[in-house]
């Protein structure tokens, strides 16, 4: 009898160990796959008030034409379907429209959003003062049709990305420039000068290692269109949902290294690269991300303003600076520049910008 009990206990222990082994194996497989839940539902749902939803950019009367377009992309989800822009995003849009009155400015929203009560949206009211600003919806199910990314977008791979909102923005900037041509800008910039001063087809170096993707210009035809297509095809080959920078600056850096036949960002000039300019950091990224506090502390005011004095665009590195509050009227560089280049939004932003 005793031996039978011992045998039963031994058998039970083996079952437990086997079950534990299976459980650990399943956990290992899940982690090995870097499983990320699909999260596209917010982009597919319908807005509760269809008559107030933003117009699909592909169906709108006013279309991006001739390459004199400036594009911003807002790729976050809206929990209630109501259009939202914070003061700094609205400032970027106003500054672009104000310094480029002859360009069409498009703020493109990936989620179906609209207005519920315009009287409660002072920042949007400020933007409505500019006739060249257009707020539009991007239908992700149809936007990539007839482009190299058509099948890839249909696969839903972007929605399994670890950094889905950021990577969707990366995808959309290259896709939009391929479709329409023009200038793409991040939503954490202030535009200081007209883009009329710049020869078409350009990007900007962030450092000696990277060409950044926060300011890009491709013409709608010719060499610019070819560059946009190269960027899309690079995404098809190299997209990595686990790497934050691989699909934005990584794309334009890899493409230009091939086009310019050099691994050195500093050697990328228009003659070597064939009708594309890679501007030095001074043009768009004069204050680097590791010095972003210069925009937010009064002791740096004069130095920061002097540093960006010759810049076309200033980039304030929202990934690092988003929690840095600015009291309206304080003498910090970002606030001073905002009051000068996006005055209506700055005035409408309340106590803090």
PyMOL commands that set and color helices and strands:
alter all, ss='L'
color gray80, all
select helices_A, chain A and resi 2-32+41-44+50-52+87-99+118-120+122-127+150-155+157-160+164-180+195-197+222-238+249-260+265-267+270-273+281-284+289-295+298-307+318-321+333-341+343-348
alter helices_A, ss='H'
color red, helices_A
select strands_A, chain A and resi 69-74+104-109+133-137+182-185+189-191+202-205+211-218+277-279+313-315
alter strands_A, ss='S'
color yellow, strands_A
deselect
rebuild
show_as cartoon
